[in-house]
């Protein structure tokens, strides 16, 4: 797959440019919506949990609740949007798929890459703002954080290849993703640190791959920890899922024209 993508990298870049240029076409806010939506969500969560419910979260390491949530919210948003946009990438380009012969996975890759590029830019702006605000962030761990984003991107691509192929055949796959992501969001330590989870539920939380992907990012930024082993394990899992996702996608792509 990587050799095929490298040979057609100019086509992939073209799809990526189109993905980014048409994402917010016709909107007044333009690319600012990539920053506005997560910021609004962050403000709502802070208001509900800190001011309304008055939840006391220990072990924040001297950081505010907003900072703790922000370190995991932006990677989660990139992952979720990447999978959802990648799922419908082939269906949304049905005319192109029917008329032109090219590797269909490039459409999925462009959708996933576009989502991660937008949210990574927003993540950088948020980290800069939090640092200027006086939050105690360990920016020396940014190489590990970027590696974690890369692992999440590969994982999102693996799932998007699987679901995009199924979406062509089963038109309700994208409708099922919404409830599944909502359940996954609250079952993943995004709004709370892992230290808040009761010991009885901790082993079950450990079965969630996203926990092993997001917690190293948060620990790196808030505590300066380099949890390399966790990310290496996630990288191996992501590559295995990528192989499986592309295998399913390749088998289904031969029949795409029959269903589109």
N, C-alpha and C positions, 0 to 999 in steps of 0.2 A: 504494500500500500504506500509506504513512504517513498519508494522509488517512483511509483506512478504519480504521486502528488508532486514530487520534485520536478519531474519532466514537464508537468503541466502547471507549474507554479505561477506563470503569468495569467493563466485562466483563473486560477484560484484567487489571485490578487484582484482580478477584475470583478469576480463575484463578491469579494469582500468589500471593495470600494462601492459597489452598487448596494450592498447590504447596509453599509453605513450611511450612504447618501439618501436612501429612500426610507430609512427607519423613522425619521421624524419629519419627512417632507410634508409641507402644508400646515405644520403646527406653528403656533406663535412662539412657543418656547424653544423649539428646535432641540438641539442636543442638551439643553439645560434640563430637560425632563429626566435625563439619566441621573442627574444629581438631585432633582427636586423630589422624585418619588421615594428613594431610600431615606432622604433627610426627613420627609414628612412622616414616614413609618417610624423612624427613630424617635421623633418628637412625640408621636402618639404613644409608643411603648413606654417612654420615659414618663409621660403624664399619667398613664393608667397605672403602671406598676409602682411608681415612686410617690406620686401625689395623691392618687385616688385610693389604691389598695395599701399604700405605704409599706410595701414589701421591703424588708431589711435584708440586704445581701451581704454576707460576710466575705472575707477573703478577696476583696477587690484589689488588693495590692496598692492602696492609696489612689486608685483611679476612680473616676465617676462611673455611675451605671451606664451613662451614654457611651463612654469610651469602651467599656466591656462589651456592650452590644455591638457597637460599630465594627469592632475587630472581626466579628463573625458574620454580621449582617450583609456586608458588601460581597464577600465571597459566596455566601449562600444565594444572594440575588443573582449573581453572575451565573452560578451553576443552574439554578432553576430556569432562568430565562434562556440560557444556552440550550438546555434540553427541550424546552417548550418550542422555541423558535426553530431548532433543528428538526423537531418532529414534523413540522408542517412545511419544511423547506422544499421537499420534492413535490408535494401536492400544490403548493403555491406557484411552482414553476412548471406546471403540467404542459403548457404549450411548448416550452423550450425542450422539455424531456422528450416529447413526442416527435419533434422535428429535427433535433440535433443529437448526434452521437458523441457523448463525452462521459467521463466517469461521474456518475450521479452523486457519489459521496462528496464531491467538491461543493455541491450546494449545501449539504449538511455542515461541512467544515466551515464554510464561510459564515453561516448563521451562528454557529457556536463561537467562532473566533470574533465575530462582530460584537456579540454580547459580552464576552470577556474583555475585549478592548475598551468598550464603553464604561463598564463598571470598574475596571482596573484604574482608568483615569479618574473616575469619581472617588475611588478608594484613596488614591494618592492625594487628592485635594482635601479629603476629610482628615487624613493623617497629618497633613501640613497644618490644617486649621486647629486640630486638637493639640499639636505640639506648641503652636503659638499661644493657645489658650492656657498652657501651663501643665498639660497632662504629662505624666511620667511614662513616655513611650521609649522603648529600647530600639531605636532606629538602626543600630548596628546589625540587627538580625534581619534586615530587609532582604538579603540574598535568600535566606531560608523561607521568608514569606513569599517571595516571588516563585521559588521552587514549589511551594504549596499551591499557589495559584495555577502553575503549570500542571500539577497533578490533578487538580480539580477540572481543568480544561480537558485533559485526556479522558477523565471519568465521564464528564458531560458529553464528550464526543462519542464515547462508547455507547452510552445509553441512547443518545440521539440517533445514532446509526440503527440501533435496534428498533426504536419506536417509529422512526421515519419510514422504514420499510414496512412495518406493520400498519402504519397510518394509510398507506396507499391501498392496502387490502381491506383493513377494518377502519372505517371512517370515524369511529368514536374513540380512538386511542387518545387523541389530544384532550377529549372531554374527561377522560379518566385521570389524566395527569394532574388536573387542578386539585381534586380532593386528596390525591396521594401526596402531592407536595405540601398541602396544608397539614396533613398528619405528620409528614416527615419534618416539617418546620418545627413543630412543637415537641417532637420526639428527639430533636437534635439540640444540643446545648448552644443555642444562638441567643436567646433572651436570658439565659442564666448560665453561670459557670458550672462545670462538671462537679465541683465540690459541693454544690447544693443538692445534688441527687442523692436520695437515701441509699444506704449501702445495699438494701435488699434489691433495689432496681439497677444498681450500677452494672452488674454482669449483663443484664439485658440491654442496657445502653451501649455496652461494649460491642454488641453485635451490629450496631449501626455504623456503616463505613464512614458516613459523613462526620461522625464524632471524631474519628481518628484523623480526618482531614482538617477539621476546623480547630480543634483544640491545640494542635501544635502551632498554628498561626497565632492564636490568642496568647498562648504561653510565651511565644517568641516576642511579641510586641509588648506585653504587659510585664513579663517577668524576666525577659532576656534569656529564656531557655532555648536550647537547640535540640529539639526532639527529632533527631534525624532518623532514628530507627522507625518511628511511627510513619513518617513520610515515605521512607523507602518501602515499607510494607504496603502502603496505599498506592505507591507508584507501580509496584508489581501487580497488585489487584487491578488497577486501572488498565494496564497493558493487556492483562488476560481478558478483561471485559471488552477491550477494544478489538482484540482478535475475534472474540465470539460475536460481538455486534456487527463487525464487518462481514463475517461469514454469513450471518443471517441476511444482512443487507444485500450481499452479492447474490445469494440464492433467490431472493425476492425480486431483485432489480431486473432479472430477465423477463419478468411478467408485468413490469410497470405499465407498459403501453396498453395492456389488456384492461387495466383497471382505471387508468387516468382518462 
